[in-house]
Amino acid sequence: MTSRLKVHPNKFNIKGMLLTRNYLKDLVYKVNGAAIEVHKTLGPGLLECTYHKCMVHELEIRNINFKSELSIPINYKGLMIDADLRYDLLIDNALVVEFKSVETISPIHVAQLLTYMKLLQLPMGLMINFNCTHIYREGQKTYVNEMYESIY
């Protein structure tokens, strides 16, 4: 794994990119806006894969840079291991997004997102649960990687 150098209390270097807390907040805002639009159009109660496909389309419409469902390798003592881990979305190589459509987010769902954040060495993750009445108030939550908690 590559090391990250802290360069300023509100800035950090990730894979050669200098990111700020405000930049990450703006990404979260944009993704939440897309999720609200998808949820407003489809409503709650559908399968996660339905929301995922529509989010991909909505992000493309909004010209938001993302990758979808790529494998996350595990670097174990220099050996790259494929554990069949796949994130839902990676926004601008800085924010990992996990979708759910469940009654309640359980600790295993949070552990899944935190695992992705740690393996990808990313500062922030966003969990979006489409099975709710209001995405912003009850369907989304951001998580900060323990490696970056000092800047928040």
C-alpha positions as semicolon CSV with decimal commas, in nm:
position;residue;x (nm);y (nm);z (nm)
1;M;0,000;0,000;0,000
2;T;0,118;0,349;-0,070
3;S;0,165;0,591;0,214
4;R;-0,020;0,919;0,227
5;L;0,138;1,241;0,341
6;K;-0,071;1,487;0,534
7;V;0,004;1,826;0,383
8;H;-0,241;2,058;0,558
9;P;-0,504;2,013;0,830
10;N;-0,784;2,036;0,570
11;K;-0,601;1,887;0,269
12;F;-0,456;1,548;0,196
13;N;-0,278;1,372;-0,085
14;I;-0,444;1,066;-0,238
15;K;-0,266;0,891;-0,522
16;G;-0,109;1,216;-0,635
17;M;-0,428;1,424;-0,605
18;L;-0,456;1,698;-0,345
19;L;-0,807;1,684;-0,199
20;T;-0,974;1,914;0,047
21;R;-1,254;1,849;0,291
22;N;-1,472;2,093;0,094
23;Y;-1,403;1,905;-0,231
24;L;-1,522;1,579;-0,071
25;K;-1,829;1,748;0,075
26;D;-1,910;1,879;-0,273
27;L;-1,881;1,526;-0,418
28;V;-2,116;1,394;-0,150
29;Y;-2,359;1,678;-0,227
30;K;-2,356;1,596;-0,600
31;V;-2,405;1,222;-0,546
32;N;-2,684;1,285;-0,296
33;G;-2,852;1,513;-0,550
34;A;-2,843;1,236;-0,809
35;A;-2,975;0,985;-0,553
36;I;-3,260;1,217;-0,459
37;E;-3,356;1,247;-0,827
38;V;-3,350;0,869;-0,876
39;H;-3,549;0,814;-0,557
40;K;-3,800;1,086;-0,650
41;T;-3,853;0,916;-0,987
42;L;-3,865;0,551;-0,875
43;G;-3,975;0,571;-0,511
44;P;-3,873;0,327;-0,237
45;G;-3,896;-0,050;-0,225
46;L;-3,721;-0,168;-0,542
47;L;-3,419;-0,394;-0,566
48;E;-3,075;-0,237;-0,516
49;C;-2,965;-0,323;-0,872
50;T;-3,250;-0,111;-1,011
51;Y;-3,132;0,198;-0,824
52;H;-2,771;0,124;-0,917
53;K;-2,846;0,120;-1,292
54;C;-3,047;0,442;-1,266
55;M;-2,775;0,611;-1,058
56;V;-2,520;0,527;-1,326
57;H;-2,744;0,694;-1,583
58;E;-2,809;0,997;-1,359
59;L;-2,438;1,048;-1,289
60;E;-2,365;1,032;-1,662
61;I;-2,632;1,297;-1,728
62;R;-2,470;1,518;-1,462
63;N;-2,117;1,461;-1,602
64;I;-1,990;1,324;-1,270
65;N;-1,675;1,116;-1,309
66;F;-1,724;0,764;-1,168
67;K;-1,640;0,396;-1,197
68;S;-1,893;0,122;-1,131
69;E;-1,860;-0,222;-0,975
70;L;-1,486;-0,269;-1,012
71;S;-1,300;-0,531;-0,812
72;I;-1,106;-0,427;-0,502
73;P;-0,783;-0,625;-0,466
74;I;-0,631;-0,704;-0,128
75;N;-0,259;-0,642;-0,093
76;Y;-0,147;-0,907;0,154
77;K;0,229;-0,905;0,212
78;G;0,289;-0,796;-0,146
79;L;0,053;-1,058;-0,292
80;M;-0,256;-0,924;-0,467
81;I;-0,553;-1,137;-0,362
82;D;-0,890;-1,127;-0,535
83;A;-1,155;-1,164;-0,266
84;D;-1,439;-1,078;-0,506
85;L;-1,503;-0,745;-0,335
86;R;-1,680;-0,491;-0,557
87;Y;-1,782;-0,138;-0,470
88;D;-2,101;0,005;-0,618
89;L;-1,947;0,336;-0,728
90;L;-1,618;0,519;-0,700
91;I;-1,667;0,891;-0,756
92;D;-1,372;1,084;-0,901
93;N;-1,130;0,830;-0,748
94;A;-1,200;0,992;-0,409
95;L;-1,539;0,881;-0,271
96;V;-1,665;0,523;-0,249
97;V;-2,044;0,484;-0,260
98;E;-2,241;0,181;-0,144
99;F;-2,610;0,135;-0,226
100;K;-2,866;-0,053;-0,022
101;S;-3,240;-0,105;-0,040
102;V;-3,310;-0,246;0,304
103;E;-3,534;-0,174;0,600
104;T;-3,237;-0,070;0,814
105;I;-2,865;-0,038;0,762
106;S;-2,702;-0,307;0,975
107;P;-2,347;-0,317;1,114
108;I;-2,240;-0,560;0,839
109;H;-2,339;-0,302;0,575
110;V;-2,128;-0,038;0,750
111;A;-1,838;-0,286;0,782
112;Q;-1,862;-0,350;0,408
113;L;-1,827;0,020;0,324
114;L;-1,548;0,073;0,579
115;T;-1,361;-0,226;0,433
116;Y;-1,381;-0,076;0,084
117;M;-1,261;0,261;0,214
118;K;-0,967;0,105;0,396
119;L;-0,858;-0,122;0,109
120;L;-0,888;0,162;-0,143
121;Q;-0,722;0,403;0,103
122;L;-0,996;0,660;0,055
123;P;-1,091;0,925;0,311
124;M;-1,468;0,911;0,279
125;G;-1,753;0,677;0,196
126;L;-2,122;0,732;0,136
127;M;-2,396;0,482;0,218
128;I;-2,727;0,539;0,038
129;N;-3,034;0,338;0,137
130;F;-3,311;0,380;-0,118
131;N;-3,571;0,203;0,097
132;C;-3,680;0,516;0,281
133;T;-3,921;0,804;0,238
134;H;-3,661;1,083;0,221
135;I;-3,303;1,023;0,100
136;Y;-3,142;1,331;0,254
137;R;-3,299;1,300;0,600
138;E;-3,289;0,924;0,649
139;G;-3,138;0,749;0,347
140;Q;-2,777;0,866;0,335
141;K;-2,482;0,878;0,569
142;T;-2,116;0,961;0,520
143;Y;-1,833;0,773;0,689
144;V;-1,474;0,887;0,740
145;N;-1,181;0,647;0,713
146;E;-0,997;0,626;1,045
147;M;-0,677;0,721;0,859
148;Y;-0,828;1,066;0,793
149;E;-1,037;1,134;1,105
150;S;-0,792;1,404;1,221
151;I;-0,896;1,638;0,940
152;Y;-1,267;1,620;1,027
